[in-house]
Amino acid sequence: MKIIILGAGQVGGTLTENLANEANDITVVDIDVDRLRELQDRLDIRTVYGKASYPSILQQSGADDADMLIAVTNSDEINMVACQIAHTLFRTTTKIARVRSNDYLQQYNLFSKEGLPIDVIISPEQVVTTYIKRLLEHPGALQVLDFARGRVQLVAVKAFYGGPLVGQELRYLRQHMPNVETRVAAIFRRDRSIIPEGSTVIEVDDEVFFIVARNHIRAVMSELRRLEHSYKRIIIAGGGNIGARLAQAIEQRYQVKIIEHKATRCKGLSETLSRSIILQGNASDQGLLLEVNIEDTDVFIALTNDDEANIMSSMLAKRLGARKVMTLINNPAYVDLVQGGEIDIAISPQQATIGSLLAHVRRGDVVNVHSLRRGAAEAIEAIAHGDPRSSKVVGRTIAEIDLPEGTTIGAIVRNDEVLIAHDDVVVEADDHVILFLIDKRRIRDVERLFQVGLNFF
């Protein structure tokens, strides 16, 4: 696939790395020569220096025969104009744009055939807000990801000493919970991936990914760790776009306090939020944290645009008694360094956003993609089409499907029914199949499984 990526920043760079390793023809456009050179030195890509919205630069990038244009520069306006020009002058088939400003996103008729011809809008702030909201709904989870419009979820938890299933073989999971349908999709042990089998023994500190219907999440989590009480008191450090969105989304359910150092921003937050308490100050101020009763706080969430400030305020909050801390970290190199110590969950906006983009790049009818383990693994929701003659999955039991190495099927969603993937389950046309890949190099093999043969048409 020939893809033009406008913007070589954190999101554009991470996306380029993901797609360049999958044999795509990638061209990256940016005005940062050093960043372009750094990407080109590491990856087999083409780069173009210039302003992404200029017609001459888009033409030089190959927009006239590109399959897809992905505009992820730091400017909403450049992203939108680039998509408009790609449509008007070059008839580029698929146009994806990152749009951050809520003012644009609230104009429902703006992005349409009659308005700006953008096929897919990606809002990192909204993606991250949804991501954090799910973590708050399921205390103790490291990741909670939706598939099939929320009918089934993939949940990651760390196994703790004392969990009923810890130290036992997976085959006993059904005996422990005879009325709950679930499947362990993958286990990560000291950064090594394990494909789970019936004889696999779960060890303390294993990161376990399991697939289950939404209403059974807590039951499965209780097998791997002591269940945590629901959260009530939340402190958000940083009242920017993400902090404000999150507060607005959760303030009816939780007691929310926001710490923001800019007085003008505090005034704006107090006018838009109805129940949240707004405090002006520095989240790394020990006196202020003690004043807001940090020792009674269930979750401290650092969401400023400064990684170092987020890390330091989170570590301080944890040492002062916060039950759990979540930290937004833009620099991917920091994520693995800090998560699992005093910082419980490190949130990478790039990795949260990449999944939204990858779903539109995958071949076959792939409707959902989640990037896992900082991009090392991937969870995919693909729709099965065709019949037993034209499809490699339809009409076959899960045991009969020739899955690439390192790939497991976790569940099948058929209409409103969730079928956990046992060997004797037969895949039918229009089933939503949830797959887990621990080796992303096999992604093309998985996509080919869901591509319909020509004899179907």
C-alpha positions in Angstrom: 0.0 0.0 0.0 1.3 3.5 -0.9 0.9 5.8 2.1 1.8 9.4 2.7 2.3 10.5 6.3 2.3 14.2 6.9 4.1 15.0 10.2 7.1 13.2 11.6 6.4 13.9 15.3 5.6 11.4 18.0 2.4 10.0 16.4 3.7 10.3 12.8 7.1 8.7 13.7 5.5 5.8 15.7 3.0 5.2 12.9 5.9 5.2 10.3 7.8 2.6 12.3 4.7 0.4 12.5 3.9 0.6 8.8 7.4 0.5 7.4 8.0 -2.8 9.0 5.0 -4.3 7.2 6.3 -3.8 3.6 4.3 -0.6 2.8 5.6 2.1 0.5 5.9 5.0 3.0 6.6 8.7 2.3 7.0 11.0 5.3 6.7 14.8 5.0 7.9 17.3 7.6 9.7 20.6 8.0 12.2 19.1 10.5 15.2 18.0 8.4 16.9 16.3 11.4 13.8 14.3 12.3 13.4 13.2 8.6 17.0 12.1 8.4 16.8 10.2 11.7 13.7 8.2 10.4 15.3 7.6 7.1 18.5 6.3 8.7 16.5 3.6 10.6 13.7 2.8 8.2 13.2 1.9 4.6 11.1 5.0 3.7 11.1 8.0 1.5 11.1 11.5 3.0 10.1 14.9 1.6 11.1 18.2 3.2 8.4 20.9 3.1 5.1 22.2 4.4 2.5 19.4 4.3 -0.4 21.5 3.0 1.5 22.9 -0.1 0.2 21.4 -3.4 3.7 21.2 -4.8 4.9 19.2 -1.7 2.0 16.8 -1.9 2.6 16.3 -5.6 6.3 15.7 -4.9 5.2 13.1 -2.2 3.2 11.2 -4.8 -0.3 12.2 -3.8 -1.6 11.6 -7.4 -1.2 7.8 -7.0 -1.2 7.3 -3.2 -3.7 4.9 -1.6 -3.9 6.8 1.6 -2.9 10.2 3.1 -2.5 10.4 6.9 -2.2 14.0 8.2 -0.8 14.0 11.7 1.1 17.3 12.0 0.8 19.4 15.1 -1.5 21.8 13.3 -5.2 21.0 12.8 -5.4 23.6 10.1 -2.6 22.1 8.1 -4.0 18.6 8.4 -7.4 19.7 7.2 -6.2 21.8 4.3 -3.8 19.0 3.2 -6.8 16.6 3.0 -8.8 19.1 1.1 -6.0 19.6 -1.5 -5.3 15.9 -1.8 -9.0 15.4 -2.6 -9.4 18.4 -4.9 -6.2 18.1 -6.9 -5.1 14.5 -6.6 -8.3 12.5 -5.9 -6.5 10.6 -3.1 -8.7 7.7 -2.2 -8.5 7.7 1.7 -7.7 10.7 3.8 -7.2 10.6 7.6 -6.6 13.6 9.7 -5.7 14.2 13.3 -7.9 17.0 14.7 -7.3 18.1 18.3 -9.5 21.1 18.8 -12.8 20.4 20.3 -14.2 23.5 18.5 -13.8 21.8 15.1 -15.0 18.4 16.4 -18.3 19.8 17.7 -19.2 21.0 14.2 -20.9 17.8 13.0 -21.4 18.9 9.4 -17.9 20.1 8.9 -16.4 16.8 7.9 -18.6 15.5 5.0 -18.7 15.3 1.2 -20.2 18.9 1.2 -17.6 20.1 3.7 -14.1 19.1 4.3 -13.5 15.7 2.5 -11.8 13.8 5.4 -12.7 10.2 5.6 -11.5 9.5 9.1 -11.0 12.0 12.0 -8.6 11.0 14.8 -8.7 12.9 18.0 -5.8 11.8 20.4 -7.4 13.7 23.3 -10.7 11.8 22.9 -8.9 8.4 22.5 -6.8 9.0 25.6 -9.8 10.2 27.6 -11.7 7.0 26.7 -8.7 4.9 27.5 -8.3 6.4 31.0 -12.1 6.3 31.7 -12.1 2.5 31.1 -9.2 2.0 33.5 -11.1 3.9 36.2 -14.1 1.7 35.6 -12.1 -1.5 36.2 -9.7 -0.9 39.2 -6.6 -3.1 39.0 -6.6 -3.4 35.2 -3.5 -2.3 33.2 -5.4 -2.1 30.0 -9.1 -2.4 29.0 -9.9 -2.5 25.3 -13.3 -2.6 23.6 -14.2 -4.9 20.6 -17.5 -5.4 18.8 -18.9 -2.1 20.1 -18.2 -3.0 23.7 -19.8 -6.5 23.7 -16.4 -8.1 24.5 -13.3 -6.7 26.1 -9.6 -7.5 26.2 -8.2 -6.9 29.7 -4.6 -6.9 30.9 -3.8 -7.5 34.6 -0.7 -8.3 36.6 -1.0 -11.6 38.5 -0.5 -11.2 42.3 0.5 -13.7 44.9 -2.7 -15.1 46.5 -4.8 -15.1 43.3 -6.7 -18.4 43.2 -5.3 -19.2 39.7 -1.7 -18.0 40.3 0.6 -21.0 40.5 -1.9 -23.3 38.8 -2.4 -24.5 35.2 -4.8 -22.6 32.9 -6.8 -25.7 32.4 -8.3 -25.2 35.9 -9.7 -21.8 34.9 -13.0 -23.3 33.8 -13.3 -25.3 37.0 -12.8 -22.2 39.1 -15.5 -20.3 37.1 -17.9 -22.8 35.5 -20.4 -20.1 34.7 -18.0 -17.6 33.1 -16.8 -17.9 29.5 -13.3 -16.5 29.2 -10.0 -17.2 27.4 -6.4 -16.1 28.2 -5.1 -14.7 24.9 -1.5 -14.1 25.9 0.9 -13.9 28.9 4.0 -11.7 29.1 6.6 -12.8 31.6 9.6 -10.6 32.2 9.1 -9.1 28.7 8.9 -12.6 27.1 5.7 -13.5 25.4 4.0 -16.9 26.1 1.3 -18.5 24.0 -1.1 -19.9 26.6 -1.9 -23.6 26.6 -3.8 -25.8 29.1 -0.6 -26.8 30.9 0.7 -23.2 31.2 1.2 -22.1 34.8 0.5 -18.5 35.7 3.3 -17.0 37.8 3.4 -14.0 40.1 3.9 -10.7 38.2 2.8 -12.2 34.9 1.0 -9.7 32.7 -2.1 -11.7 31.6 -4.3 -10.7 28.7 -7.8 -12.3 28.8 -10.9 -11.9 26.7 -14.3 -11.8 28.3 -17.8 -10.3 28.1 -18.0 -7.0 29.9 -20.1 -8.2 32.8 -17.6 -10.9 33.7 -14.4 -8.8 33.9 -14.3 -8.6 37.7 -14.9 -12.3 38.1 -11.9 -13.2 36.0 -9.7 -10.5 37.6 -10.5 -12.0 41.0 -8.8 -15.2 39.9 -5.5 -13.4 39.3 -5.4 -10.8 42.0 -7.2 -9.4 45.0 -10.0 -7.2 43.8 -9.7 -3.5 44.5 -12.5 -1.4 45.7 -14.2 1.0 43.2 -12.5 4.4 42.9 -14.2 7.4 44.4 -11.7 10.3 44.8 -9.7 11.4 41.7 -7.1 14.1 41.4 -6.1 15.3 37.9 -2.9 17.2 37.5 -3.2 19.4 34.5 -6.3 21.1 33.2 -5.4 21.1 29.5 -7.4 19.5 26.7 -7.1 15.9 28.1 -7.5 16.9 31.7 -10.6 19.0 31.0 -12.2 16.3 28.8 -11.6 13.6 31.4 -13.0 15.7 34.2 -16.1 16.4 32.1 -16.5 12.7 31.3 -16.2 11.4 34.9 -17.3 14.2 37.3 -20.8 12.9 37.6 -19.5 9.5 38.9 -16.4 10.5 40.9 -15.3 13.2 43.2 -12.9 15.1 41.0 -10.2 17.8 41.8 -8.1 19.4 39.1 -4.7 21.1 39.9 -3.8 23.6 37.2 -1.1 26.3 37.5 -2.5 28.9 35.0 -5.1 31.2 36.5 -6.8 31.9 33.2 -7.2 28.2 32.5 -8.6 27.7 36.0 -11.2 30.3 35.3 -12.2 28.6 32.1 -12.4 25.2 33.8 -14.6 26.5 36.5 -17.0 27.8 33.9 -17.2 24.6 31.9 -17.2 22.0 34.7 -20.2 21.7 37.0 -19.0 19.4 39.9 -15.2 19.3 39.7 -13.1 21.3 42.2 -10.5 23.5 40.5 -7.3 24.4 42.4 -4.6 26.7 41.1 -1.1 25.6 41.9 1.7 23.2 41.0 1.1 19.4 41.3 4.6 18.9 42.4 4.0 21.1 45.5 4.1 18.8 48.5 2.2 21.3 50.6 -0.6 21.6 48.1 -0.9 17.8 47.7 -1.2 17.4 51.5 -3.7 20.2 51.5 -6.0 18.4 49.0 -5.8 15.2 51.1 -3.6 13.2 48.7 -3.4 10.3 51.3 -7.2 9.8 50.8 -7.0 9.9 47.0 -7.9 6.7 45.1 -6.2 7.8 41.8 -3.8 10.6 41.0 -3.6 11.2 37.2 -0.9 13.4 35.8 -1.9 14.9 32.4 0.2 17.9 31.8 2.2 18.3 28.5 5.5 18.0 30.4 6.7 14.3 30.8 9.2 15.2 33.6 6.6 17.1 35.6 4.1 14.3 35.2 6.6 11.7 36.4 7.8 13.7 39.4 4.3 14.8 40.6 3.1 11.2 40.2 6.0 9.8 42.3 5.5 12.4 44.9 1.7 11.7 45.1 2.4 7.9 45.4 4.9 8.5 48.3 2.4 10.8 50.0 -0.2 8.1 50.0 -2.2 8.1 46.8 -3.6 4.6 46.2 -2.8 4.5 42.5 -1.1 6.9 40.0 -1.5 7.1 36.3 0.9 9.2 34.2 0.7 10.5 30.7 4.1 10.1 29.0 4.8 11.3 25.4 8.4 10.1 25.2 8.1 6.4 24.4 11.6 5.8 25.9 10.3 6.8 29.3 7.3 4.4 29.4 9.1 1.2 30.1 11.4 2.9 32.6 8.7 4.1 34.9 5.7 1.7 34.7 5.4 -0.9 37.4 7.5 1.0 40.1 6.0 3.9 41.9 4.0 4.7 38.8 1.3 2.1 38.4 0.2 2.9 34.8 2.1 4.9 32.2 -0.1 6.1 29.4 1.4 6.6 25.9 -0.9 8.8 23.8 1.0 7.7 20.7 0.2 4.0 21.3 -3.4 4.7 22.2 -3.8 6.7 19.0 -1.9 4.3 16.7 -4.6 1.6 17.0 -7.2 4.0 15.6 -5.0 4.6 12.6 -4.0 1.0 12.0 -7.6 -0.1 11.7 -7.9 1.8 8.4 -4.6 0.6 7.0 -5.1 -3.2 7.5 -6.1 -5.3 4.5 -9.2 -7.4 4.7 -12.2 -6.2 6.7 -10.4 -5.1 9.8 -12.6 -2.9 12.0 -10.6 -2.6 15.2 -6.9 -2.6 16.0 -5.3 -2.1 19.4 -1.5 -1.7 19.8 -0.3 -3.5 22.9 2.9 -3.8 24.9 4.2 -0.5 23.5 3.7 -1.8 19.9 5.2 -5.2 20.3 1.8 -7.0 20.1 -1.5 -6.3 18.5 -5.2 -7.2 19.0 -7.4 -7.2 15.9 -11.1 -7.5 15.2 -11.7 -8.8 11.7 -15.0 -9.7 10.0 -15.2 -13.0 8.3 -16.7 -12.9 4.8 -17.4 -15.4 2.0 -18.2 -19.1 2.1 -16.2 -22.3 2.7 -14.9 -22.2 -0.9 -13.7 -18.6 -1.0 -12.7 -18.1 2.6 -9.9 -19.6 4.7 -11.9 -19.2 7.9 -15.6 -19.4 7.2 -17.1 -22.9 7.7 -14.0 -24.1 9.6 -13.6 -24.8 13.3 -11.0 -22.7 15.1 -8.9 -25.9 15.4 -8.9 -26.2 11.6 -7.8 -22.6 10.8 -4.2 -22.4 9.9 -3.2 -19.5 12.2 0.2 -17.9 11.8 2.7 -18.7 14.6 2.2 -16.5 17.6 -1.5 -15.8 16.8 -4.5 -16.9 18.8 -8.2 -16.4 18.4 -9.8 -15.2 21.6 -13.5 -14.8 20.9 -16.1 -14.6 18.1 -19.0 -12.1 18.3 -22.0 -13.3 16.3 -24.8 -10.7 16.3 -25.2 -10.0 20.1 -23.7 -13.3 21.2 -20.2 -13.6 22.5 -18.5 -17.0 21.8 -15.3 -17.7 23.6 -12.9 -19.4 21.1 -12.9 -23.1 21.9 -11.4 -25.5 19.3 -14.8 -26.8 18.1 -16.4 -23.4 17.5 -17.2 -23.0 13.7 -16.7 -19.5 12.1 -19.6 -18.3 10.1 -19.9 -15.5 7.6 -20.2 -12.0 9.2 -18.7 -13.2 12.5 -16.4 -10.6 14.2 -13.2 -12.6 15.1 -11.0 -11.2 17.8 -7.3 -12.2 17.3 -4.2 -11.6 19.4 -0.7 -11.4 17.7 2.4 -11.5 19.8 4.6 -11.3 16.6 3.6 -8.3 14.4 5.8 -9.6 11.6 2.9 -12.1 10.9 0.3 -9.4 10.4 0.2 -9.9 6.6 -0.5 -13.6 7.1 -3.4 -12.8 9.4 -4.8 -10.3 6.9 -4.6 -12.8 4.1 -6.8 -15.2 6.2 -9.6 -12.7 6.0 -9.4 -11.8 2.4 -12.0 -13.4 0.2 -11.0 -15.3 -2.9 -12.1 -14.1 -6.3 -14.5 -17.1 -6.8 -16.8 -15.5 -4.2 -17.7 -12.6 -6.5 
